[in-house]
Amino acid sequence: MIDLRLLREDPDRVRASQRARGEDVALVDALLSADERRRSSGSRFDELRSEQKQLGKLIPKASGDEKAELLKKTGLLSAAVKAADADQDEAAAEAKKLLLQLGNIVHPDVPVGGEEDFVVRETIGTPRDFAAEGFEPKDHLELGESLGAIDVERGAKVSGSRFYYLTGIGALLELALVNAAIAQATEAGFIPMLTPALVRPRAMEGTGFLGQAAENVYHLEKDDYYLVGTSEVPLAAYHMDEIIDADKLPLRYAGFSPCFRREAGTYGKDTRGIFRVHQFDKVEMFTYIDPADAEAELERLLGWEKQWLSSLELPFQVIDVASGDLGSSASRKYDCEAWIPAQGKYRELTSASNCLEFQSRRLSIRMRDNRDGKKVLQPLATLNGTLCAVPRTIVAILENHQLADGSVRVPEMLRPYLGGREILEPISK
């Protein structure tokens, strides 16, 4: 959530952020009103409670009619104190409810607009000219089936649409990618983590996934657990309700987990193959850091993602995601989109987001700093970045490194993780 002081001192900035996101600007004024009610009812409660305490001191010293009058006033005051307390609780609950609906403040340099209004920061690598090589590229599903790597037919039989099996070399390719990604992250100083796939409501709400993203979240109502759509959720909640000494920051974790997404609103979109699925595995980078260093950390996360995609020898572009496509917790987000030959366009493979103090405020995570000899507590910043979303990475590898005979060249970096294989051969030519 955002800082209420910012809302009070600069509501126009919050209104502008809501407008840039394409979200309800009236929410800002409703929250201001609820916050004012909360503060005024709190002041009223404090005044009445103080008066009640003063009367309590006078009663033992009084007698006769004076004591009876004081007791009468005490009764009336007690009722007023209870009413003020109830008003304060009601206003506080309303303010919190509205505050949780408000997205993070959009960075001033973020391009304004919707999904297609991104700005390309850079393009790395050049897509292959398959026509010049004399053959038409196959898509990942045709390649994967001939390699004995992907089985969507039986995935649909067992679990329904957008499910799949990785078989044979497909399973080995996933394990190779995960191990290579974890190796890169570990070398960069990240602590590897295997995280829970089921979390309690507070963890999901605290990371901002029960707002606009709620329709894509699987909820186990009987047990009141949520299936995570990314290990960002358990990694963000790992230090929930904790105070971290500033000299221990940054804390960097690389989480591996299954991810579950309902993919609501994508009916008929990317239905072929394994590009958009309900369940997949992912390696996610996550950082806790001093807010003063958050923008620099976003660039570092992006650098690690670029290193990863370059090591896989994939052509890609880096985009500055537009304000209306950020997601509620991100102040700024960069996506790396790999070239997908069969689609003839760049598609998202990784993303890096700066959430500033948005998630730490919700999850009550603070940093303790010594300033001028005084201990200062303040929310810290959190950032996240995809290193390897496995199915989409497999899609990009198969399509970009395919050969005319249907085999696929293994990127050199990945070969040690695949037993030295240089070429993935079709199981039957």
Summary of the structure (lengths in Angstrom):
residues: 429
radius of gyration: 27.3
end to end distance: 56.2
largest distance: 109.4
contacts: 1395
relative contact order: 0.14
helix: 45%
strand: 22%
